[in-house]
Amino acid sequence: MEIDDAGDLIFQTYYMVDWGKIGQSPSDDRCVACGRPMLKVEPVRDRNGLVYRGRVCHSCKSVFWLKEG
């Protein structure tokens, strides 16, 4: 995952998400903190209607969100 503009990121920590309710699938990305494989997170919509896709590492509790479009 490449992030060109930090304004495209949202702040939502690992603990703010109910991971049992959000779809996840394998990805080719590795966690920058621990090096383990990350999972793709299904698109999430914020209160303003903007859609974000994410990557999560459950091992070290890291999550990254990037705005689509």
Secondary structure as a PSIPRED ss2 file (coil, helix, strand):
# PSIPRED VFORMAT (PSIPRED V4.0)

   1 M C   1.000  0.000  0.000
   2 E C   1.000  0.000  0.000
   3 I C   1.000  0.000  0.000
   4 D C   1.000  0.000  0.000
   5 D C   1.000  0.000  0.000
   6 A H   0.000  1.000  0.000
   7 G H   0.000  1.000  0.000
   8 D H   0.000  1.000  0.000
   9 L C   1.000  0.000  0.000
  10 I C   1.000  0.000  0.000
  11 F C   1.000  0.000  0.000
  12 Q C   1.000  0.000  0.000
  13 T C   1.000  0.000  0.000
  14 Y H   0.000  1.000  0.000
  15 Y H   0.000  1.000  0.000
  16 M H   0.000  1.000  0.000
  17 V C   1.000  0.000  0.000
  18 D C   1.000  0.000  0.000
  19 W C   1.000  0.000  0.000
  20 G C   1.000  0.000  0.000
  21 K C   1.000  0.000  0.000
  22 I C   1.000  0.000  0.000
  23 G C   1.000  0.000  0.000
  24 Q E   0.000  0.000  1.000
  25 S E   0.000  0.000  1.000
  26 P E   0.000  0.000  1.000
  27 S E   0.000  0.000  1.000
  28 D E   0.000  0.000  1.000
  29 D E   0.000  0.000  1.000
  30 R E   0.000  0.000  1.000
  31 C C   1.000  0.000  0.000
  32 V C   1.000  0.000  0.000
  33 A C   1.000  0.000  0.000
  34 C C   1.000  0.000  0.000
  35 G C   1.000  0.000  0.000
  36 R C   1.000  0.000  0.000
  37 P E   0.000  0.000  1.000
  38 M E   0.000  0.000  1.000
  39 L E   0.000  0.000  1.000
  40 K E   0.000  0.000  1.000
  41 V E   0.000  0.000  1.000
  42 E E   0.000  0.000  1.000
  43 P E   0.000  0.000  1.000
  44 V E   0.000  0.000  1.000
  45 R E   0.000  0.000  1.000
  46 D C   1.000  0.000  0.000
  47 R C   1.000  0.000  0.000
  48 N C   1.000  0.000  0.000
  49 G C   1.000  0.000  0.000
  50 L C   1.000  0.000  0.000
  51 V E   0.000  0.000  1.000
  52 Y E   0.000  0.000  1.000
  53 R E   0.000  0.000  1.000
  54 G E   0.000  0.000  1.000
  55 R E   0.000  0.000  1.000
  56 V E   0.000  0.000  1.000
  57 C E   0.000  0.000  1.000
  58 H C   1.000  0.000  0.000
  59 S C   1.000  0.000  0.000
  60 C C   1.000  0.000  0.000
  61 K C   1.000  0.000  0.000
  62 S E   0.000  0.000  1.000
  63 V E   0.000  0.000  1.000
  64 F E   0.000  0.000  1.000
  65 W E   0.000  0.000  1.000
  66 L E   0.000  0.000  1.000
  67 K E   0.000  0.000  1.000
  68 E C   1.000  0.000  0.000
  69 G C   1.000  0.000  0.000
